[in-house]
Amino acid sequence: MTRIGISGGQLRHLSLEVVVRKAEEFGADAIELHWGMNVHDMQDVEKLKGLLEASGKTADVLNAELFWSPGELRALPELNAKFDRCLEAARLLESRFMLVYCACSPRKELDDPEAVAERRRYLDAVRPCAAACAEHGITLVVENYYNTFLRTPKATLRLLQEAEPLGLRLAFDPSNYYNSGEEPFPLAFHLLKDYISVIHVKDSARAESSIYRPDVKVVQRVIPVVFLPLGKGAVNWDGICDELNTIGYKGPMTVEPNTGLDQLETTLAANIRYLRHRGFGEHA
């Protein structure tokens, strides 16, 4: 079953009660929670569990907000302690997935000895985390992002192939590939579709002052971009949705508009309507 979720990280300025209420208001099935943004300790987790049960929502994905930088790999006891707290939260919330990032730098040469060594250190650090997740029926996923090794589809494929024994899977963000100057679809999707377990949903386009009004949020990634409702940007969401339906994708789809606050809620609602129209969600 594909559940449409809203990103708690996008709503981190709101209380837990309001985040759950927004999920109900927008017709979302789930909430992707961010440790350190939505919940900070087990007391928060207990409170949220009650709110979710009362609303009939789920927390399919818990974003641990870990493994962002190579520096974290030099402090493994602290990193593992943080991960263990997140895993405890994921178990209590009955999350199916935990999300981390790739603490390796972007590389043009994938086989450069320094790049290979850095990936080895990362995978060594991730291995016990993935094993602990698997022990509790939780899948560990890593998200592609513009300032990590997973900037390009081919680099992402290389890491996931090397991580196959760990059971590491992909949180696929097509817009993040576009923002990295890469082709989200068909290239990235078809290279990586066998590894996709979670999808992050947003649309973006190259920032151009002559097209967009001055107050539209512009973010500098590898290229400067603006964020738009699904179908209004440069990411081929029609093609992606067609392929997801063809392969029978059943994982979570988390909507994270990334717009300015003035457009956040209207874009959330529009994106959920788009996905439901394409046949996704519990009640599509």
C-alpha positions, 0 to 999 in steps of 0.5 A: 500500500502506497501511503502519501505522507507530509514531511514533518521537517517542512512543518518543524515550526509547528507543534506536534498537535498542529502537524497531525492536524495538518495531515488530517486537513490535507488528506495525508495518510502519514507523516515523515518525522524528523528527529531533532525537528519534530521529536527530541526525546522519548517523551515527545515520541510517546505523545506523538504516538497517541496523537497518531493513533487518535487520528488514524495516521502513521509514521512510516518514515523516521528521518534520523538526520544522521550521517550528513558529514564525514566528521560524524564518522570520526565520532562513532560512539556518539553517532551510534548512541544517536542512532540507537535513540532514533531506532527506539523511537522508530520501533515505538512509532511502528515506522517501516523505514529509517532515513539517513544520508551519505556522509561521503563527499561528491566525486567525479571519479568514483574509483579514485582511491580516496573516494573508495576509502571514504565509501568503505568508512561510511559503509563500515559505520552504517553496517551495524545500524542497518543490521539493528534495523533489520532485526526489528523489521525496519528498512534503512534508506539513504537519500540522494542529495546535492552535497553528498556522494549521491549527487549523481545517479551513477554514484548512487548506483555504485554505493547501493551496489556496494551496500547490497549485503547491508540491505541499504535501500534508496529514498529517491528524491527526483527533484534533488537530482534535478537540483544537482544538474542531473536527469531525474527521469528517465535516467535516474529512475531507471538506473535506481528503480530496483533500490527505491523504497521511499520517494520524496515528492517535490518539483523544481525548476531553474531560477530565472528572475524574468519568470518568477516574481521577486519574492519566490524562494530561490535556493542555491544547489548545484544550480539555483532553483525555485520550488513549484507544485507538482507538474509546474516544474521541470521534473517529469512527475507524469512519467515517474508516476506512470512508471511507479504504477507500472511496477506496482510501487507500494512504498511511502511517498512523502510530500515536501514542497520546500517552498517559502512559508507563504506557499507551503500549505497550498503547495502541500495540498496541491501535491497531495491532490496530484498524487491522489489523481495519479492513483496513489494513497490509501483512499485513491 
